[in-house]
Amino acid sequence: MGYAWLSHTADIALRAWGPDPVSVFVEAARGLLEEMTEGALREVSPTAWIPVRICASSYGELLVDWLNELIFWYETRSVYAVAFQVHIRRIADGFCLEGRVGTFPVGAQVAKLQIKAATYHGLRFAQTPDGKWEAEVVLDI
């Protein structure tokens, strides 16, 4: 499991991977937090939990919606997503990510990098030949 930042001309691109789709979503969220805070919140514990339910027609669309939700929480609730208890279930026309997200108040830890949104440009979410899962998503800064 993990994540890595990729070079991109104007924005930033994130690659996340893991043994299953849920781990890819969690690693992408961790990568987002790491990039926003330059690692300043790596070891914090959540101070509150927020329920989450996001549905989309594909894993890729769900990933974009998931990251955009976490960015939205930063902008509107002044919290970072720092812990994850989520699962994904299949529905008739796609997938739903459900569970809860542990949050930590922004306070003095204002994001070092302001990310506007996750985009569909270059979006990829697939199972690799060795059975692992991997995604790439471009973030607008």
N, C-alpha and C positions, 0 to 999 in steps of 0.2 A: 504494500500500500504506500501511497505517497502522492506528491505533486511536484511540479517543476514549472518555472517560468520560461517561456520561449521568446525568442526575439521576434519583434513585429515592428513594422515601419512607424506607425503613429500611435497605436494603442498598445496594450499588453495582452499576451496570450498565455493561457494557463492550461497545462496538461495535468490531469489527475488520473490515478489508476488504483486498482485494488482487485481483490478476489471476486467481488460481486458488485452489482450496481449501487447498492446502498453505500458501500465503502467509497466508491467514486464520488458520490454526492458529499459525503462527510469530508473527504480529502480536499475537494474543491472549495468547500466552505472554510476549511482550515487554511488553505492557500490564500483565499481572499482576505481573511483576517491577518495573516502573516504579512501580506503585501501592504495592506492598509496601515498597519501599526509598526512595520519594520521589526516584528517579533517582540514588541514590548509587552504583549499580553499572553505570551506562550504558556505561562504557568498559573494564570488566575483561575479561580473557581467562580462558577455562576452565582449571581446574587438573586436571580429570578428566572423562572421558566415560562416560556410562551408556547401555547399550543400552535401547531402548524398543520395545515392540510392544503396541499397544492396538487392539482390534477392537470395532465396534459396528454396529448395523443402519442408522444414518443419519449424515450429517455432523454434525447437531446433537448426537446422543447421543455421538458420538466427541469432539466439542469439550468437552462436559461431562466426560467420562472423562479426556481429556488434561489439562485444567486441574486436575482433582482429583488426578491422578497427580503433577503438579508441586507442588501444595500438600502432598501426602503426603510427597514427598521432602524438602521444607523441614522438616516436622514430625518425620520419623523418621530422616533421614540428615543433617540440618543442612546442606543445600546449597540454593543458588539455581540455577535453570536460566537460563543466560546465553547459550548458543549452540545452534544447532539444525541438524542434518543429517538431515532426515526426508523421507519421501515417503509417499504414500497409494496403496494399491492396492485395487481392487475385488475382493471375494470373493463367493461365491455368495449369502450373506445379508447383505451390507453392505460395510463398508470396514475396512481395517487401516492404521493409522499406524505406520510402522516406521522405524528408523534409530537415531540416537544423539543424546544431549543433553549438551552441555558444561555442567559445573557449577562452581560457585565456593563455597567453604565459608562458612557463615554468620559465624563468628567474631564480630567486634565489630559487624558490620553486621546486627544483629537487625532483623527487619521492623518498620517503623514502624506498619504496619497489619496486624493479624492477620486473614487471610481464612480462614474456616472451610471453605467449599466453593463450588464452582460448582453452580448449581441448574438445574432444568428450567423454572422459572417464567419466562415471557416469552421462552423460548428461540426463536431464529430463525436459520436458516442457509439462504441462498438466493442464486441467481444474479440479478443485477440486469438490467433491460432492456438496459443497454449492454454486457452480457457479463461484467462483473466479479462478484466474489463478496463477500458481506457476511454477518456474523453478529452477533447480540446475545445476551448471556448475563448473568444476574444472579448476583452473588457475595454469599454470606452472610458478613457480618462480625460 
